[in-house]
Amino acid sequence: MRATTRLALSYHNRTSSTLMLFDTGTGQLIAQQPLAFRPSLMKYTQEGTALTIYGQPLSAVPGISKPDAPRVLLVDADTLDILWDQPLAGIISGSWCLDNCDAPHGEQMFAHWWPAVTPSHDGHKLYIVHADEEKLTSVDFDARTVHSVEIREARSWFEELLALTAGVAEAKGGENGAFKEAVLSQDGARLYVIGRTVNSTRDARGDWQVEEAYLGLQVIDVESGRRVTGLDGEAKAIGTTPDGAYLLLNDWDGRVWWTEVLAAESLQRVARLEGWAVVPARRIDGRPILLASNPYRESQLATLDPRSFDIVHTWSASGHAEWVTSR
C-alpha cells in the first residue's frame, strides 16, 4: 500500500486474472492490468514506487495437467505498467496428475510441489526455497536478475540436527511431492525454513500408503545458501513475532493445534501453547498483536501477551472461525 492511499489486488475468474489498483479514500478504480498468471504473493517496495508479484499460470486442466513455471513481475505502483516480466523456469511448483489420470479419484497419483516463497522486508528481493531439491533462488528486482545456489551444510556435524522424522498414514489417493514454507529474519540475513515430503506406495491389498517425512527447522544464510543450523521436529506452518525475536511453529494432529515459540537467535523453546494456532498480525492503527485460534474447540479465538505469550482474552464464534492476516 502506497502511503495508505492505494490498494492493489488481483481479481480471478475461472480462466484469467486481473491486477487492479484502487483509491482507498474514494474506492475509485485507478488502473488495471491483465495478467498471464495467477498471483499468490504481492508486495510493495519500501518506497512504494513499485509492486512485486509472484505467481503461476493455471494449467490447461487445473489440478490434472502440469502448469507452466512460476513467474515474477515488477510493475509501476501508479500505473501498473509492467517494468519486468521474468519466468522462473527452474522452479517446480503446483499440483498435477501423474498416473491413472482418467481413473476415479482414489486410483489417481498426484504430484504436489510447493516451494517456500518469501519477500525481503523492503520488497526489493524475493527468496525461493525449492520444493524438489536443495536449492535457493534469489530474485533481485533492482538488478532484474535471478540467481540460484545449492543449499549445503556450513559444517558436517550439523547433519545430525537435521534428521527426518516420519510417519505413515492412509490416504484416498496417492501423492508425491514436498511442501515448504519460510520466514525471513529481522535483519534479512537468514531464512527459517520448514517442510515435509510425501511419498505414496500401494500395499498388498492395493490401498495407498502415504509416508510423510518432516524436514525439521532449517536456518539458511540467504547470500551463500549455507545451512547454518537447524532442529528436528514437526511443523506445518511458521511465522515470526512482529519484532522478529521469536519464531512461531504451528502443527496439528488432525484434531488439535499447538504452537511452539522459539527464540529466533538460539532456537531455544520459550513456550508451548497447547490447543492454539498462533499468528502475528497488526491492529488497524498498525500496532503489532498476536492472535490465536482453535477452530476445533467451538471455534475459539484469542489474543496473546506479546512478551509472556499468555492468553489475554478469549471468546467463541459460531460455526468455523479462523484469523485471516496479511503477510
C-alpha positions as CSV (number, residue, x, y, z in Angstrom):
1,M,0.0,0.0,0.0
2,R,1.5,3.4,-1.0
3,A,1.1,5.9,1.8
4,T,-2.2,4.0,2.6
5,T,-3.9,5.8,-0.3
6,R,-3.7,2.9,-2.8
7,L,-4.8,-0.7,-2.7
8,A,-3.6,-3.3,-5.2
9,L,-5.4,-6.6,-5.5
10,S,-5.8,-9.4,-8.0
11,Y,-9.2,-10.5,-9.3
12,H,-9.6,-14.0,-10.5
13,N,-12.2,-15.7,-12.7
14,R,-12.0,-19.3,-14.0
15,T,-9.6,-18.6,-16.8
16,S,-7.8,-15.3,-16.1
17,S,-6.6,-12.8,-13.5
18,T,-6.5,-9.0,-13.5
19,L,-4.4,-6.8,-11.3
20,M,-6.4,-3.8,-10.1
21,L,-5.5,-0.5,-8.3
22,F,-8.0,1.4,-6.2
23,D,-8.0,4.7,-4.4
24,T,-8.6,3.8,-0.7
25,G,-10.4,7.0,0.0
26,T,-12.9,7.0,-2.8
27,G,-13.0,3.4,-3.9
28,Q,-12.3,4.5,-7.5
29,L,-10.6,2.1,-9.8
30,I,-7.4,3.9,-10.9
31,A,-5.7,1.3,-13.2
32,Q,-5.9,-2.4,-14.1
33,Q,-3.6,-4.8,-15.9
34,P,-4.5,-8.3,-17.3
35,L,-2.1,-11.0,-16.1
36,A,-1.0,-14.2,-17.8
37,F,-0.8,-16.0,-14.5
38,R,-2.4,-16.1,-11.1
39,P,-0.6,-14.1,-8.4
40,S,0.0,-15.8,-5.0
41,L,2.2,-13.1,-3.4
42,M,2.3,-9.3,-3.9
43,K,4.4,-6.7,-2.1
44,Y,5.1,-3.0,-2.5
45,T,8.7,-1.9,-2.4
46,Q,9.6,0.1,0.7
47,E,9.4,3.4,-1.2
48,G,6.0,2.5,-2.6
49,T,7.0,3.2,-6.2
50,A,6.8,-0.4,-7.5
51,L,4.9,-3.6,-6.8
52,T,6.5,-7.0,-7.0
53,I,4.4,-10.1,-7.8
54,Y,5.0,-13.8,-7.8
55,G,2.6,-16.4,-9.2
56,Q,2.0,-19.2,-11.6
57,P,-0.2,-19.7,-14.7
58,L,-3.2,-22.1,-14.5
59,S,-2.7,-25.4,-16.3
60,A,-4.8,-26.3,-19.3
61,V,-6.8,-28.6,-17.0
62,P,-6.3,-27.3,-13.4
63,G,-5.3,-30.0,-10.9
64,I,-4.8,-32.6,-13.7
65,S,-2.3,-31.2,-16.3
66,K,1.1,-29.8,-15.2
67,P,1.2,-25.9,-15.1
68,D,3.9,-23.8,-16.6
69,A,6.6,-22.5,-14.4
70,P,6.0,-19.6,-11.9
71,R,7.0,-16.1,-12.9
72,V,7.7,-12.7,-11.3
73,L,6.6,-9.3,-12.3
74,L,7.8,-5.8,-11.4
75,V,5.1,-3.2,-12.1
76,D,4.8,0.6,-11.6
77,A,2.9,1.3,-8.5
78,D,1.0,4.3,-10.0
79,T,0.1,3.0,-13.5
80,L,0.5,-0.9,-13.2
81,D,2.7,-0.8,-16.3
82,I,4.9,-3.8,-16.4
83,L,8.6,-3.0,-15.9
84,W,10.0,-6.5,-15.8
85,D,8.4,-9.9,-16.5
86,Q,10.6,-13.0,-15.7
87,P,9.6,-16.7,-15.9
88,L,11.3,-18.9,-13.3
89,A,12.0,-22.0,-15.4
90,G,14.0,-23.7,-12.7
91,I,11.2,-23.7,-10.1
92,I,9.0,-26.7,-9.9
93,S,5.6,-25.8,-8.4
94,G,2.0,-26.8,-8.4
95,S,-0.2,-29.9,-8.4
96,W,-1.0,-32.2,-11.2
97,C,-1.9,-35.8,-12.0
98,L,1.0,-38.3,-12.6
99,D,-0.7,-41.6,-13.2
100,N,-4.2,-43.1,-13.8
101,C,-5.5,-39.7,-14.6
102,D,-8.7,-41.0,-16.2
103,A,-9.4,-43.3,-13.3
104,P,-11.6,-42.5,-10.2
105,H,-10.0,-40.1,-7.7
106,G,-8.9,-42.9,-5.3
107,E,-6.9,-44.5,-8.1
108,Q,-5.0,-41.5,-9.3
109,M,-1.5,-40.5,-8.4
110,F,-0.8,-36.8,-8.0
111,A,2.3,-34.6,-7.7
112,H,2.4,-31.7,-5.2
113,W,5.4,-29.4,-5.1
114,W,5.1,-26.2,-3.2
115,P,8.3,-24.1,-2.7
116,A,8.7,-21.6,0.1
117,V,8.4,-18.1,-1.3
118,T,9.4,-15.1,0.9
119,P,10.0,-11.4,0.0
120,S,12.7,-9.3,1.6
121,H,11.4,-6.8,4.2
122,D,12.0,-3.9,1.7
123,G,10.3,-5.7,-1.2
124,H,13.3,-5.4,-3.5
125,K,14.2,-9.2,-3.4
126,L,12.4,-12.5,-3.3
127,Y,13.7,-15.7,-1.9
128,I,12.5,-19.1,-3.1
129,V,13.5,-22.4,-1.4
130,H,12.9,-25.1,-4.0
131,A,10.5,-27.9,-3.0
132,D,12.0,-30.6,-5.2
133,E,15.7,-30.0,-4.4
134,E,18.1,-28.4,-2.0
135,K,18.4,-25.1,-3.8
136,L,17.8,-21.4,-3.0
137,T,16.8,-19.0,-5.8
138,S,17.1,-15.2,-5.2
139,V,15.2,-12.7,-7.4
140,D,16.7,-9.1,-7.3
141,F,14.1,-6.7,-8.7
142,D,16.5,-3.8,-8.7
143,A,19.2,-5.6,-10.8
144,R,16.4,-7.6,-12.5
145,T,18.4,-10.8,-12.1
146,V,17.7,-14.4,-10.9
147,H,20.4,-16.3,-9.1
148,S,20.4,-19.8,-7.6
149,V,22.7,-21.6,-5.2
150,E,22.8,-25.0,-3.7
151,I,21.8,-25.3,-0.1
152,R,24.6,-27.0,1.7
153,E,25.8,-27.6,5.2
154,A,28.1,-25.0,6.8
155,R,29.7,-27.8,8.9
156,S,29.2,-31.5,8.5
157,W,28.4,-32.1,12.2
158,F,25.1,-30.2,11.8
159,E,23.8,-33.1,9.7
160,E,22.7,-34.9,12.8
161,L,20.5,-32.0,13.7
162,L,18.5,-32.3,10.5
163,A,17.4,-36.0,10.7
164,L,14.0,-36.6,9.4
165,T,11.1,-37.9,11.4
166,A,8.5,-39.9,9.5
167,G,5.1,-41.4,9.9
168,V,2.7,-43.5,7.7
169,A,-1.0,-42.7,7.1
170,E,-3.6,-44.0,4.7
171,A,-5.0,-41.7,2.0
172,K,-7.8,-41.9,-0.6
173,G,-5.4,-41.2,-3.4
174,G,-1.6,-41.3,-4.0
175,E,0.6,-38.3,-3.8
176,N,4.3,-37.5,-4.2
177,G,6.0,-34.2,-3.5
178,A,7.0,-31.7,-0.9
179,F,5.7,-28.6,0.8
180,K,8.0,-25.9,2.2
181,E,7.4,-22.6,4.0
182,A,9.8,-19.9,5.2
183,V,10.1,-16.6,7.0
184,L,12.9,-14.1,6.9
185,S,14.9,-12.9,9.9
186,Q,14.5,-9.4,11.1
187,D,17.9,-8.4,9.7
188,G,17.2,-10.1,6.4
189,A,20.2,-12.3,6.6
190,R,18.6,-15.7,7.3
191,L,15.7,-17.8,6.2
192,Y,13.9,-20.1,8.7
193,V,12.5,-23.0,6.6
194,I,10.2,-25.8,7.5
195,G,8.8,-28.5,5.2
196,R,7.7,-32.0,4.7
197,T,7.8,-34.6,1.9
198,V,5.2,-37.2,0.9
199,N,5.6,-40.4,-0.9
200,S,2.9,-42.9,-1.9
201,T,3.0,-46.7,-2.5
202,R,0.4,-49.4,-2.7
203,D,0.3,-52.2,-0.1
204,A,-0.6,-55.8,-0.8
205,R,-4.3,-55.0,-0.8
206,G,-3.9,-52.2,-3.3
207,D,-4.5,-49.4,-0.7
208,W,-2.4,-46.3,-0.8
209,Q,0.1,-45.8,2.0
210,V,1.4,-42.3,2.3
211,E,4.7,-41.8,4.1
212,E,5.3,-38.3,5.4
213,A,8.7,-37.0,6.4
214,Y,9.3,-33.7,8.2
215,L,12.4,-31.7,7.4
216,G,12.6,-30.0,10.8
217,L,13.6,-26.4,11.1
218,Q,16.4,-25.2,8.8
219,V,18.3,-21.9,9.1
220,I,19.7,-20.8,5.8
221,D,22.1,-17.9,5.0
222,V,20.4,-16.0,2.1
223,E,23.6,-14.9,0.5
224,S,25.6,-18.1,0.4
225,G,22.8,-20.7,0.7
226,R,24.7,-22.3,3.6
227,R,22.5,-24.2,6.1
228,V,23.7,-22.6,9.3
229,T,21.9,-24.7,11.9
230,G,18.6,-26.4,12.5
231,L,16.4,-28.6,14.7
232,D,14.5,-31.8,14.5
233,G,10.7,-31.5,14.8
234,E,7.4,-31.3,13.0
235,A,5.7,-28.1,11.9
236,K,3.1,-27.3,9.2
237,A,3.3,-23.5,9.4
238,I,5.8,-20.9,10.5
239,G,5.7,-17.3,11.4
240,T,7.6,-14.7,13.5
241,T,6.5,-12.2,16.1
242,P,6.4,-8.6,14.7
243,D,9.7,-7.8,16.3
244,G,11.4,-10.8,14.8
245,A,12.6,-12.1,18.2
246,Y,10.6,-15.3,18.2
247,L,9.6,-18.0,15.8
248,L,6.0,-19.4,15.8
249,L,5.9,-23.1,14.7
250,N,2.4,-24.4,14.2
251,D,1.4,-28.1,13.9
252,W,-1.7,-30.2,14.3
253,D,-2.6,-33.9,14.5
254,G,-5.9,-33.7,12.7
255,R,-7.8,-32.8,15.8
256,V,-5.7,-30.4,17.9
257,W,-3.4,-27.5,17.0
258,W,-0.4,-26.4,19.1
259,T,2.3,-23.7,18.7
260,E,6.0,-23.9,19.7
261,V,7.6,-20.5,20.4
262,L,11.3,-20.4,19.8
263,A,13.9,-17.7,20.3
264,A,15.0,-16.8,16.8
265,E,18.7,-16.4,17.7
266,S,19.2,-19.5,19.8
267,L,16.3,-21.7,18.7
268,Q,15.6,-22.4,22.4
269,R,12.0,-23.1,23.3
270,V,10.3,-20.2,25.1
271,A,6.7,-21.5,25.3
272,R,4.3,-24.2,24.0
273,L,0.7,-23.3,23.6
274,E,-1.4,-26.5,23.5
275,G,-4.7,-26.2,21.5
276,W,-3.8,-22.9,19.8
277,A,-2.5,-21.9,16.4
278,V,-0.8,-18.5,16.8
279,V,-0.3,-15.9,14.0
280,P,1.2,-12.5,14.1
281,A,-0.9,-9.5,12.9
282,R,-1.3,-5.8,13.3
283,R,-4.2,-3.7,14.7
284,I,-5.9,-1.2,12.5
285,D,-3.6,1.5,13.9
286,G,-0.6,-0.5,12.9
287,R,0.4,-1.8,16.4
288,P,1.5,-5.4,16.5
289,I,-0.6,-8.1,18.0
290,L,-0.5,-11.9,18.4
291,L,-3.7,-13.8,17.6
292,A,-4.6,-17.4,18.3
293,S,-7.4,-19.7,17.2
294,N,-8.7,-23.1,17.8
295,P,-11.4,-24.0,15.2
296,Y,-11.7,-27.5,16.6
297,R,-12.8,-26.3,20.0
298,E,-16.1,-24.4,19.4
299,S,-14.1,-22.0,17.1
300,Q,-12.4,-20.3,20.0
301,L,-10.4,-17.1,19.2
302,A,-7.9,-15.4,21.5
303,T,-5.3,-12.6,21.9
304,L,-1.9,-13.2,23.5
305,D,0.5,-11.1,25.5
306,P,3.4,-10.5,23.1
307,R,6.0,-10.9,25.9
308,S,4.8,-13.8,28.1
309,F,2.6,-15.5,25.4
310,D,-0.1,-15.9,28.0
311,I,-3.7,-15.8,26.8
312,V,-5.1,-12.3,27.5
313,H,-8.7,-12.7,26.2
314,T,-10.7,-15.4,24.6
315,W,-14.2,-15.6,23.0
316,S,-16.1,-18.1,20.9
317,A,-17.6,-17.7,17.4
318,S,-20.5,-19.6,15.9
319,G,-19.5,-22.0,13.2
320,H,-16.0,-22.3,11.8
321,A,-13.8,-19.3,12.5
322,E,-10.1,-18.5,12.0
323,W,-7.9,-15.4,11.8
324,V,-7.1,-14.1,8.3
325,T,-4.0,-12.0,8.3
326,S,-1.8,-10.3,5.7
327,R,1.9,-11.3,5.3
